[in-house]
């Protein structure tokens, strides 16, 4: 019997076979994930600050926890790695927010819009609709689908 994560990856892969679409996904999926973390960081909330890292809002922490729970139910390894990825991205989100202050939303919105245009263009090339139109959980599967290729290449079981 296949694990749920493998079933999700197999279903996601059905609409991601074209090499150009895959390449677009390698660029756009992380950027969309980053921009969403950026948008979440802009919601007014108390922040925790850590020396050499920066600050992260309580709402961002809650978001990271919720996403981590979803990933943990699929794979503890992928979940652990995604926490590191999210914290890495949060570091850059914080610095964009500090540098641009009230205009950082423009950066996040621009990345978000251009990346989604890229995604839909990739699916036009592929000739198949994006997986998330069938099931919203595929919005969270995309980032770990990419991560699983890295793990497989390094021969690390996920």
C-alpha positions as CSV (number, residue, x, y, z in Angstrom):
1,X,0.0,0.0,0.0
2,X,1.4,3.4,-1.0
3,X,1.8,6.1,1.7
4,X,-0.4,9.1,1.4
5,X,2.6,11.4,0.5
6,X,3.5,9.1,-2.4
7,X,-0.1,9.1,-3.6
8,X,-0.2,12.9,-3.5
9,X,3.2,13.2,-5.3
10,X,1.9,10.7,-8.0
11,X,-1.3,12.7,-8.5
12,X,0.6,16.0,-8.5
13,X,3.1,14.6,-11.1
14,X,0.2,13.8,-13.5
15,X,-0.1,17.5,-14.4
16,X,3.7,18.2,-14.2
17,X,5.4,16.1,-16.9
18,X,6.5,18.7,-19.4
19,X,10.1,19.8,-18.8
20,X,9.3,23.5,-19.3
21,X,6.4,23.3,-16.9
22,X,8.6,21.6,-14.3
23,X,11.3,24.2,-14.7
24,X,8.8,27.0,-14.3
25,X,7.5,25.3,-11.1
26,X,11.1,25.1,-9.7
27,X,11.2,28.9,-10.0
28,X,7.6,29.9,-9.3
29,X,6.5,27.6,-6.5
30,X,9.2,28.7,-4.1
31,X,8.6,32.3,-5.0
32,X,4.8,32.0,-4.4
33,X,5.5,30.3,-1.1
34,X,7.9,33.1,-0.2
35,X,5.4,35.8,-1.2
36,X,2.7,34.3,0.9
37,X,5.0,34.2,3.9
38,X,5.6,37.9,3.1
39,X,1.9,38.7,3.0
40,X,1.3,36.9,6.3
41,X,4.2,38.9,7.9
42,X,2.4,42.1,7.1
43,X,-0.6,41.3,9.3
44,X,-0.3,43.5,12.4
45,X,0.7,41.3,15.3
46,X,3.2,41.1,18.1
47,X,6.7,39.9,17.0
48,X,9.4,37.8,18.5
49,X,12.9,38.9,17.7
50,X,16.0,36.7,17.7
51,X,19.5,38.0,17.5
52,X,21.2,37.4,14.1
53,X,17.8,36.3,12.6
54,X,15.4,39.1,12.9
55,X,11.8,39.2,13.9
56,X,8.8,37.0,13.1
57,X,5.2,37.7,13.9
58,X,3.0,35.6,16.1
59,X,0.7,35.1,13.1
60,X,3.7,34.0,10.9
61,X,4.6,31.5,13.7
62,X,1.1,30.2,13.8
63,X,1.1,29.8,10.0
64,X,4.4,27.9,10.1
65,X,3.0,25.6,12.8
66,X,-0.2,24.9,10.8
67,X,1.7,24.1,7.6
68,X,4.2,22.0,9.6
69,X,1.3,20.0,11.1
70,X,0.0,19.3,7.5
71,X,3.5,18.2,6.4
72,X,4.2,16.2,9.6
73,X,1.2,14.1,8.9
74,X,2.8,13.2,5.6
75,X,6.4,12.8,6.6
76,X,8.4,13.9,9.6
77,X,11.6,14.4,7.5
78,X,9.9,16.7,5.0
79,X,8.2,18.5,7.8
80,X,11.5,19.1,9.6
81,X,13.1,20.3,6.4
82,X,10.2,22.6,5.5
83,X,10.4,24.2,8.9
84,X,14.0,25.1,8.1
85,X,13.0,26.3,4.6
86,X,10.2,28.5,6.1
87,X,12.6,30.0,8.7
88,X,15.1,30.7,5.9
89,X,12.5,32.4,3.9
90,X,11.2,34.3,6.9
91,X,14.7,35.7,7.4
92,X,14.5,37.3,4.0
93,X,10.9,38.4,4.5
94,X,12.0,40.2,7.6
95,X,14.8,42.0,5.9
96,X,12.6,43.1,3.0
97,X,10.1,44.4,5.5
98,X,12.8,46.3,7.3
99,X,14.4,47.8,4.2
100,X,11.2,48.7,2.4
101,X,8.9,49.2,5.4
102,X,5.5,50.2,4.2
103,X,6.3,49.3,0.5
104,X,7.3,45.7,1.1
105,X,3.8,44.6,0.1
106,X,4.6,45.8,-3.4
107,X,7.5,43.3,-3.6
108,X,5.4,40.4,-2.3
109,X,2.5,41.3,-4.6
110,X,4.8,41.6,-7.7
111,X,6.5,38.2,-6.9
112,X,3.1,36.6,-6.3
113,X,1.4,37.9,-9.5
114,X,4.4,37.2,-11.8
115,X,4.9,33.8,-10.3
116,X,1.2,32.8,-10.8
117,X,1.4,34.0,-14.4
118,X,4.4,31.8,-14.8
119,X,2.5,28.8,-13.2
120,X,-0.5,29.2,-15.5
121,X,1.7,29.6,-18.5
122,X,3.5,26.4,-17.5
123,X,0.2,24.6,-17.3
124,X,-0.8,26.0,-20.7
125,X,2.3,24.4,-22.1
126,X,1.6,21.2,-20.2
127,X,-2.0,21.2,-21.5
128,X,-3.3,20.3,-18.1
129,X,-5.0,22.3,-15.3
130,X,-3.1,22.9,-12.1
131,X,-3.7,20.2,-9.4
132,X,-5.0,22.7,-6.8
133,X,-8.1,23.4,-8.9
134,X,-9.1,19.9,-8.1
135,X,-8.0,19.9,-4.5
136,X,-6.6,22.9,-2.5
137,X,-4.2,20.7,-0.5
138,X,-2.0,20.6,-3.6
139,X,-1.1,24.3,-2.9
140,X,0.9,22.8,0.0
141,X,2.0,19.7,-1.9
142,X,3.9,21.8,-4.6
143,X,6.8,22.9,-2.4
144,X,7.3,19.4,-0.9
145,X,7.0,17.8,-4.3
146,X,10.1,19.8,-5.3
147,X,11.8,19.0,-2.1
148,X,11.3,15.3,-2.6
149,X,13.3,15.4,-5.8
150,X,16.2,16.9,-3.9
151,X,15.9,14.2,-1.2
152,X,15.7,11.4,-3.8
153,X,18.8,12.8,-5.6
154,X,20.7,12.7,-2.3
155,X,19.2,9.2,-1.6
156,X,17.5,10.5,1.6
157,X,14.3,8.7,2.4
158,X,11.4,11.1,3.0
